[in-house]
Amino acid sequence: MRARDTARLACQSLNVEPEVVQALSAGFNTEDLDEMLLAQEPGAHILIVGHEPDLSQLVHDLTGAHVKLPKGGVAAIELEGREGRLVVLVRPRELEAISAREAARLL
């Protein structure tokens, strides 16, 4: 429920509709991920919203990186087939600082 609400908020600011993929619910495995990724158009951009420990494990499975994604954290991964590269890891306090700077710029 919380992940769905978070996805809705993120998608609203991106002007897209969220898609709920049941296979990625708690306890998903790499086969579920492979199935979801194969259904995407080449060059697609996806945003996966979820909870721990699944997301940190997902980042590791795709990139080999050992991370701990806190609540509200964001990991951007560039995928080339089943291989990935961790592009950025942003923690909630960093997102808050970015949004505060952006809000000040708009005023």
N, C-alpha and C positions, 0 to 999 in steps of 0.2 A: 504494500500500500504506500509506504513512504517513498520507495524508489519510483513508483509510478507518479506520485505527486512531484517529485524532484524532476523527473523526465519532462513532465508537462511544463513546468516552469522554464526549464532550459530550452525546450522546443518552442515555447511561446516567444522567447527573445530571439530565436533563430528563424521564426516565421515558418515552422514546419510542424507537421502532426507527428506525435510519438507513435511508435509501433511497439506493442507489447509482444515479446517473443517468449512464450511459455517455457521453451526448452532452456532458457537462460535463468530460470528461477533457481532458488537456493539448491546447491548441490549439482549444478551443471558440470559437465565434463568436456574434454577437448573435442569429442565427437559432436556434441551439441553445438559447440562453437564453430566447428568446421562446417556443419550443415547450415548454420546461419550465415557464415561468411560466403559460402558458395552461392547463396541465394541473392547476393548483392551484385549490382552492376559493376563492371570494371571501373576503378577510379572513384568508387563511392566513398562518402564520408559517413561514418557511423558514430553515434554517441551511445555508450553503454553505461547505464546507471544501475547501481546495485549496492550491495553491502559486503562486508568482510566476513570471512576470509576469501570469498570467491574472487573479488576484483584484484586483490594483490596477487593471487595465484594466476589469474588470467594474464596480468601484465608479465609475470614471470614466464608463463607458458609461451607467450608470443615473442618476448624480447630477451629472456634470460636474466632480466633485471630483478633484483631482490628489493622490493619496495613495500612499504606499509602505507596504504591509502587511508587516511583518516576520513571520518564523516565529512562530506562536503568537498573532498579532494577531487582533483581532475588529473587524469593521465592521458596524454595524447600520444597515440602510437601510429606510426606510418607502416602500413602493411605492404608487403610484396609477396603475394601468395600466402603461404602459411607462416612466413618469417616476418618479424616485426622489429622496428627500431623505436625505442622510447624517445620521443621528441621533447616532451616537457612533462614535468610533474609539478602540480601547483597545489599547495595546501590551503585550507580555508582562510587562514590569516593573510596569505598572499592575495587570494581572490578579493578579500575585503579591501586591501590596500589598493588594488587595481581599480575596483569599482568606486572607491572614494576619490581617487585621482580623476577618473572619468566623469564622475558627478561634478566635481569642482571645475573641470574643464568646460562642461556644458553650461555652468552658471555664468 
